């Protein structure tokens, strides 16, 4: 019936629908909220990149560093 940026907004819309007689509508999470962080190292050498990747491996959950724009 609609997409809302907050759960409160969705609940308000649900209340309005309920007041109009709709009984089967419900609020669901479309997708889990995620956080994205960007670490920019514009002057990184290959050696610095390898060192950073090694030290950040756990924090990155095993994902490799990528060049910006890829």
LUMSE-154191 format. One line per 2 residues: number of its first residue (from 1); for each residue z, y, x of N, C-alpha, C. Coordinates in nm, 4 decimals. Each point is the difference from the previous one (the first is absolute). Layout:
NUM) Z,Y,X,Z,Y,X,Z,Y,X; ...
This chain:
1) 0.0000,-0.1183,0.0807,0.0000,0.1183,-0.0807,0.0000,0.1250,0.0853; 0.0490,-0.0109,0.1235,0.0003,0.1168,0.0864,0.0602,-0.0316,0.1347
3) -0.0248,0.0898,0.0949,0.0588,-0.0111,0.1333,0.0866,0.1222,0.0216; 0.1137,-0.0214,0.0606,0.0957,0.1080,0.0194,0.0492,-0.0030,0.1437
5) 0.0241,0.1167,0.0558,0.0416,0.0064,0.1402,0.1476,-0.0324,0.0199; 0.0784,0.0052,-0.1083,0.1417,-0.0353,0.0115,0.0387,-0.0936,-0.1139
7) 0.1041,-0.0760,0.0240,0.0495,-0.0894,-0.1047,0.0553,0.0800,-0.1177; 0.0627,0.1135,0.0294,0.0538,0.0841,-0.1084,-0.1108,0.0457,-0.0946
9) -0.1128,0.0410,0.0557,-0.1120,0.0437,-0.0838,-0.0511,-0.1155,-0.0854; -0.0060,-0.1182,0.0582,-0.0443,-0.1175,-0.0750,0.0985,-0.0335,-0.1118
11) 0.1279,0.0118,0.0284,0.1017,-0.0278,-0.1022,-0.0078,0.1007,-0.1147; -0.0259,0.1267,0.0327,-0.0147,0.1017,-0.1057,-0.1197,-0.0326,-0.0891
13) -0.1108,-0.0400,0.0615,-0.1181,-0.0363,-0.0784,0.0283,-0.1230,-0.0859; 0.0735,-0.0957,0.0546,0.0364,-0.1191,-0.0763,0.0857,0.0376,-0.1205
15) 0.0926,0.0910,0.0196,0.0844,0.0462,-0.1112,-0.0854,0.0633,-0.1092; -0.0972,0.0802,0.0392,-0.0888,0.0629,-0.0984,-0.0791,-0.1053,-0.0773
17) -0.0492,-0.1010,0.0714,-0.0748,-0.1068,-0.0670,0.0897,-0.0788,-0.0947; 0.1213,-0.0277,0.0437,0.0948,-0.0724,-0.0849,0.0285,0.0791,-0.1272
19) 0.0140,0.1307,0.0131,0.0239,0.0857,-0.1164,-0.1189,0.0007,-0.0959; -0.1180,-0.0321,0.0521,-0.1200,-0.0058,-0.0846,-0.0223,-0.1396,-0.0572
21) 0.0913,-0.0918,0.0287,-0.0086,-0.1330,-0.0581,-0.0554,-0.1083,0.0905; -0.0352,0.0339,0.1226,-0.0496,-0.1014,0.0936,0.1197,-0.0798,0.0500
23) -0.0070,-0.1329,-0.0151,0.1158,-0.0826,0.0363,-0.0229,-0.0871,0.1224; -0.1238,-0.0166,0.0426,-0.0267,-0.0950,0.1078,-0.0291,0.0663,0.1341
25) -0.0013,0.1317,0.0064,-0.0266,0.0689,0.1265,0.1193,-0.0166,0.0937; -0.0283,0.0024,0.1286,0.1073,-0.0095,0.0988,-0.0416,0.0713,0.1271
27) 0.0947,0.0301,0.0833,-0.0245,0.0645,0.1288,-0.0025,-0.1088,0.1068; -0.1058,-0.0013,0.0807,-0.0111,-0.0957,0.1101,-0.0393,0.0758,0.1266
29) 0.0336,-0.0571,0.1144,-0.0388,0.0577,0.1282,-0.1384,-0.0534,0.0335; -0.0946,0.0912,0.0175,-0.1375,-0.0403,0.0289,-0.0126,-0.0577,0.1404
31) 0.0611,0.0673,0.0951,0.0023,-0.0511,0.1372,0.1236,0.0535,0.0696; 0.0481,-0.0790,0.0912,0.1212,0.0357,0.0729,-0.0245,0.1239,0.0858
33) 0.0981,0.0877,0.0045,-0.0097,0.1200,0.0827,0.0016,-0.0397,0.1466; -0.0862,0.0634,0.0788,-0.0044,-0.0286,0.1428,0.0107,0.1296,0.0791
35) 0.0508,-0.0119,0.1184,0.0071,0.1140,0.0913,-0.0988,-0.0228,0.1124; -0.0699,0.1041,0.0367,-0.0942,-0.0075,0.1110,0.0408,0.1050,0.1019
37) 0.0098,-0.0414,0.1232,0.0365,0.0913,0.1074,-0.1118,0.0018,0.1021; -0.0234,0.1157,0.0588,-0.1042,0.0146,0.1007,0.0635,0.0486,0.1293
39) -0.0289,-0.0699,0.1079,0.0448,0.0383,0.1331,-0.1247,0.0397,0.0773; -0.0085,0.1262,0.0378,-0.1170,0.0475,0.0734,0.0362,0.0174,0.1461
41) -0.0787,-0.0602,0.0843,0.0156,0.0120,0.1448,-0.1355,0.0441,0.0552; -0.0356,0.1282,-0.0138,-0.1350,0.0443,0.0338,-0.0372,-0.0164,0.1470
43) 0.0952,0.0008,0.0890,-0.0310,-0.0117,0.1422,0.0412,-0.1359,0.0566; 0.0115,-0.0998,-0.0848,0.0473,-0.1318,0.0445,-0.1037,-0.0698,0.0873
45) 0.0464,-0.0490,0.1117,-0.0848,-0.0821,0.0859,0.0085,-0.1442,-0.0489; -0.0857,-0.0853,0.0526,0.0061,-0.1414,-0.0374,0.1366,-0.0595,0.0344
47) 0.0567,0.0419,0.1138,0.1308,-0.0516,0.0417,0.1095,0.0457,-0.0967; -0.0033,0.1267,-0.0405,0.0998,0.0503,-0.0936,-0.0148,-0.0676,-0.1352
49) -0.1231,-0.0200,-0.0427,-0.0242,-0.0675,-0.1280,0.0581,-0.1414,0.0023; -0.0251,-0.0740,0.1077,0.0513,-0.1366,0.0114,0.1530,-0.0005,0.0005
51) 0.0598,0.0947,0.0716,0.1463,0.0083,0.0055,0.0571,0.0329,-0.1381; -0.0591,0.0975,-0.0683,0.0474,0.0388,-0.1335,-0.0143,-0.1157,-0.0976
53) -0.1132,-0.0679,0.0052,-0.0225,-0.1122,-0.0909,0.1020,-0.1106,0.0248; 0.0303,-0.0268,0.1255,0.0991,-0.1021,0.0323,0.1389,0.0362,-0.0499
55) 0.0390,0.1249,0.0186,0.1334,0.0430,-0.0413,0.0122,0.0167,-0.1512; -0.1104,0.0251,-0.0678,0.0033,0.0222,-0.1449,-0.0371,-0.1241,-0.0810
57) -0.0276,-0.1102,0.0661,-0.0483,-0.1204,-0.0692,0.0890,-0.0396,-0.1179; 0.1306,-0.0008,0.0191,0.0913,-0.0375,-0.1086,-0.0053,0.1021,-0.1128
59) 0.0041,0.1284,0.0354,-0.0034,0.1052,-0.1020,-0.1315,-0.0009,-0.0777; -0.1077,-0.0416,0.0645,-0.1315,-0.0039,-0.0645,-0.0256,-0.1325,-0.0710
61) 0.0993,-0.0854,-0.0051,-0.0122,-0.1323,-0.0634,-0.1174,-0.0787,0.0567; -0.0223,0.0139,0.1302,-0.1054,-0.0749,0.0662,-0.1392,0.0583,-0.0154
63) -0.0143,0.1103,-0.0720,-0.1321,0.0608,-0.0191,-0.0371,0.0788,0.1251; -0.1265,-0.0051,0.0397,-0.0413,0.0730,0.1201,-0.0147,0.1492,-0.0277
65) 0.0111,0.0793,0.1055,-0.0315,0.1421,-0.0118,-0.1504,0.0132,-0.0200; -0.0421,0.1021,-0.0718,-0.1430,0.0230,-0.0224,-0.0341,0.1423,0.0404
67) -0.1224,0.0178,0.0431,-0.0475,0.1344,0.0318,-0.0129,0.0797,-0.1293; 0.0265,0.1291,0.0059,-0.0131,0.0848,-0.1189,-0.1425,-0.0074,-0.0532
69) -0.0110,0.0006,-0.1318,-0.1311,-0.0030,-0.0629,-0.0565,-0.1387,-0.0210; 0.0775,-0.1045,0.0300,-0.0507,-0.1364,-0.0226,0.0824,-0.0695,-0.1044
